[in-house]
Amino acid sequence: HWANGAVLTWALLRRPTPLGTDLLHHPALVHLSQWGAIIAEFCSPVVLFLRGRWVYLAVAGMLSFHLYSQLTLRISFLPHVLCVLSFLPLELVGVALLRLLRWRPTPEPAAALD
């Protein structure tokens, strides 16, 4: 029964939110959500082997999953969310911030007088 939505239904009843309560009125969607979570968690180690844009897509998917969990169950996985961010090239954030802070608009060259 666990994989078929019973646990998710129990959690939605125990920790009600407006979105979670609405979800309870759609048992097929609860069932699909439970299986989606199981498949996503089972496939999550694949992120370790991804490169390029696929990493960004996987991180966006993971963060969306955690946002969905927060909105439906009020369960925050903030430490895990911070770990998920480690898949992003965070060293580039510092470089981008430095460039942004050092950026100064260049004055337009004066038009040549004829």
C-alpha positions in Angstrom: 0.0 0.0 0.0 3.0 2.3 0.6 3.8 2.8 -3.1 0.2 3.1 -4.1 -0.4 6.4 -2.3 -1.5 5.3 1.2 1.4 6.9 2.9 1.0 10.1 0.9 -2.7 10.2 1.7 -2.0 9.7 5.4 0.6 12.5 5.3 -1.7 14.8 3.5 -4.4 14.2 6.2 -2.0 14.6 9.0 -0.3 17.8 7.8 -3.0 19.6 5.8 -2.2 22.5 3.5 -4.6 24.1 1.0 -2.8 22.4 -1.9 -2.6 19.1 -0.1 -6.2 19.1 0.8 -7.2 19.8 -2.8 -4.9 16.9 -3.9 -6.9 14.5 -1.7 -9.9 15.0 -3.9 -8.0 13.4 -6.8 -6.9 9.9 -5.8 -5.3 9.2 -9.2 -3.1 12.2 -8.8 -2.1 11.1 -5.3 -1.2 7.7 -6.7 0.8 9.3 -9.6 2.6 11.7 -7.2 3.6 8.8 -4.9 5.0 6.8 -7.9 6.7 10.0 -9.3 8.4 10.5 -5.9 9.6 6.9 -5.8 11.0 7.0 -9.3 12.6 10.3 -8.8 14.3 9.2 -5.6 15.4 5.9 -7.2 17.0 7.7 -10.2 18.6 10.6 -8.2 22.1 9.0 -8.1 22.2 9.5 -11.9 22.9 13.2 -11.2 26.4 12.2 -10.1 27.2 11.3 -13.7 25.5 14.1 -15.6 27.4 17.0 -17.2 26.4 20.3 -18.8 22.8 21.3 -19.2 21.6 18.0 -17.9 22.9 18.8 -14.4 20.8 22.1 -14.5 17.7 20.2 -15.5 18.2 17.5 -12.8 18.8 20.2 -10.1 15.7 22.1 -11.3 13.7 18.8 -11.0 15.0 18.1 -7.5 14.3 21.6 -6.3 10.8 21.4 -7.9 10.2 18.2 -6.0 11.2 19.8 -2.7 9.0 22.9 -3.4 6.1 20.5 -4.1 6.8 18.7 -0.8 6.8 22.0 1.0 3.6 23.2 -0.5 1.7 20.0 -0.1 3.0 18.6 3.2 4.8 21.6 4.9 7.9 19.4 5.0 11.1 21.3 4.6 14.3 19.6 3.4 16.4 22.7 3.5 19.7 20.8 4.4 19.1 18.5 1.4 18.2 21.5 -0.8 21.6 23.0 0.0 23.3 19.8 -0.8 21.5 19.7 -4.2 22.8 23.2 -4.9 26.4 21.7 -4.7 25.8 20.2 -8.1 25.8 23.7 -9.6 29.1 25.5 -10.5 28.9 27.7 -7.4 32.4 28.9 -7.9 31.1 30.9 -10.9 28.6 32.8 -8.6 31.5 34.5 -6.9 33.1 35.5 -10.2 29.8 36.8 -11.5 29.2 38.8 -8.3 32.7 40.3 -8.6 32.1 41.3 -12.2 28.8 42.8 -11.2 30.3 44.8 -8.3 33.2 46.1 -10.5 31.0 46.9 -13.4 30.9 50.6 -14.2 29.1 52.0 -17.2 31.6 53.2 -19.8 31.0 56.8 -20.8 30.0 57.3 -24.4 32.7 58.8 -26.5 32.0 62.4 -27.3 30.7 62.9 -30.8 33.4 64.5 -33.1 32.6 68.1 -33.9 32.6 68.8 -37.6 
